Amino acid sequence: MAEVVTLARPYAEAVFRLADAGGTLPAWSGTLRALAQAAAHPDMQECMSKYDLTHAQLRGLFLSLAAGEISAEVRNFVHVLIENDRLAALPEIYALFEDLKNEREGVVDAQISTAFELDAAQLASLVADLEKRFKRKINPQVSIDRDLIGGVRVAVGDEVIDGSVRGKLDAMAAGLLAS
């Protein structure tokens, strides 16, 4: 996986610089998301790996999947990716672009796992507390994990805050085994 990140990073950084300079970060974000989804589709993966398509054929096929108007910049970007056999790296390019965009905007992703669904007020309160703690805007990504029993587990970057019942039970068990 590290190899794909290494290959994708220069492309993500180049697109980020282009979008940042042009004030088009949100537009490029949406475009890259759509392109990454198209590149990750199993049928497209099969076309890229099994069929002996010329670069022009692959470019035509890939761009035909994109909905709506495609700017000259996007066409050029796809052309460069195909010419350098990096089309399959588009999902990673998109992820790296989003990381750069979030960093620029002072936003950090928070993976929030909870035993039960949170209502809007609970989520808003949790996000407000996390924003205060991390001094950044939080982009919450909530998932339900019944194994937690109760409470929440939050991962922001490398930091994990485990306020779940399962986490507390595991910590108690470890403490009892250590004594």
PyMOL commands that set and color helices and strands:
alter all, ss='L'
color gray80, all
select helices_A, chain A and resi 2-22+25-40+42-50+55-65+72-83+87-105+120-134+146-148+165-178
alter helices_A, ss='H'
color red, helices_A
select strands_A, chain A and resi 107-114+137-144+152-156+159-162
alter strands_A, ss='S'
color yellow, strands_A
deselect
rebuild
show_as cartoon
